[in-house]
């Protein structure tokens, strides 16, 4: 199994929201559950401390691009709202 290191906040989130919801009877089931949770935590869950992008996006250098796209969308939306009033 791949070694996984978690900070205390990630571990707390894993226990409270991930593993507490699943019943596992065998060690390999627990390993699979942890693997699924780590995949979700790194690739699908937005992190407020990372300006609401995923750790994977930041790691692969897509964070700034995503934030720039969001800023463009926000600007367009605000202009459309102003045009309606």
N, C-alpha and C positions, 0 to 999 in steps of 0.2 A: 504494500500500500504506500502511496505517496505521502511523504511527511507534510503535515499541514500545521502551520503556526498561526495562532489566532491571538489578537489582543483581547483584553478583558471585556471590552464592549461587544466585540464580535462573538466571543464565547457566551456571554450573557444572552445575546440575541439568539444564538444557536439553541441554547437550552430552553429559553422561554418560548420561542416562537417556532422552533423547528422540531427538535426531538421530543418535546413534551407531547406533541400531537400524534406521534407515531409509536406503535408498539412493535418492538423487534424481539425476536426469539433467538436469533443466531447472530454471531459476531459479524458475519458477512452482510447481514441485513443492516446492521448499525453502520458499517463502513459505507454501504451504498447510500443510506440516508444522509450521512455526513457529507458525502461527495455531492449529492444532489443539492444540499443546502449551500455548500461552498460555491458551487456553480451559480446558483441563484444570487448569492451574496456578492459575487464578483462581477457577474455579467448582466444581471437583470435589475438589481436593487439600486435605486438612486440614493446617493449619499449626500446629505445636506452639507457636510464638511468639505465636499468636493464640488460645490456649486450645483448640486443635483445632477451629476453625471455618475456613471458607474466607474468603479476602479479600473475595469478593463479598458474603458474609453480613455481614461487618463494615462494608463500604462502604455497604450498603443498610440498615444499622441493625438487622439481625436477630440479631447476635451475642449480645446479652444475653438475648434471648428463647430462643434455642437453648440457652444455658448454663443458664437457669432450668428449661427442660423436662428437660434432662439431670439436674439436681439432684433434681427431683421423682421421676424414674424411679429414680435411684440410691437415694433415700430409701425408696421403695416396695419396691425389691428387698431392701434391707437389713432392712426390717421383716419381709418375708416369710421371709427366712432365719432371723431371730431367732424367728419364730413356729414354725418347723419344729423347732427344737432344744429 
